[in-house]
Amino acid sequence: GQNIDQPTEMTATEGAIVQINCTYQTSGFNGLFWYQQHAGEAPTFLSYNVLDGLEEKGRFSSFLSRSKGYSYLLLKELQMKDSASYLCAVLESNYQLIWGAGTKLIIKP
Amino acid sequence: GAVVSQHPSRVICKSGTSVKIECRSLDFQATTMFWYRQFPKQSLMLMATSNEGSKATYEQGVEKDKFLINHASLTLSTLTVTSAHPEDSSFYICSARDLAGGDTGELFFGEGSRLTVL
């Protein structure tokens, strides 16, 4: 069956580094997305991984291991504005997105 | 980047009325658009896939007669919530893929529409 797991909530300190993990089991695989969503707003695209390895984009990096069904989003130099929910989503072979429930990240001063 | 515009951003209506939400791709042609619904503290749930010029494909458990989707052009899809009830109050979000522009599979999201049914 289809399943995406990510922690419900994480807390980190401003200026620190945090890693949000995502494991998945889906029917086919066409890539994995990370989205950021602030309360009451639509999700915004952060990253897309389809090959194994680390993709770095500024303060955010995303890693994928297809053999392990595992990804993580790494946020460096945390800022208060990074407080949001982070959604892991897998694009299946039929181009349907399967969403995780999201990880609420709380940044403390 | 590709821009998707959704309107209205907020709407309040009385129970039993119908509400139409528009989703437009502003700078690309979207042959496929997706409609999602998000209840408070829950993840996005795909409601239906809207295909230009054909009938929408609804996910299991979504009433196609209640949530009417029309995708009449390559830049516009509409979702009409018919005979809305308080339990339909939710955040509705549309998204589209730019299949012609070197499709990476990335979805471009509208701003979302918050529906409150009194």
Interface residues (C-beta under 8 A of the other chain):
Chain A: N30 G31 F33 G40 E41 A42 P43 T44 F45 Y48 V50 L87 L91 Y95 Q96 L97 W99 G100 A101 G102
Chain B: Q6 T32 F34 Q42 S43 L44 M45 L46 T49 F91 I93 R97 T104 G105 E106 L107 F108 F109 G110 E111 G112 R114
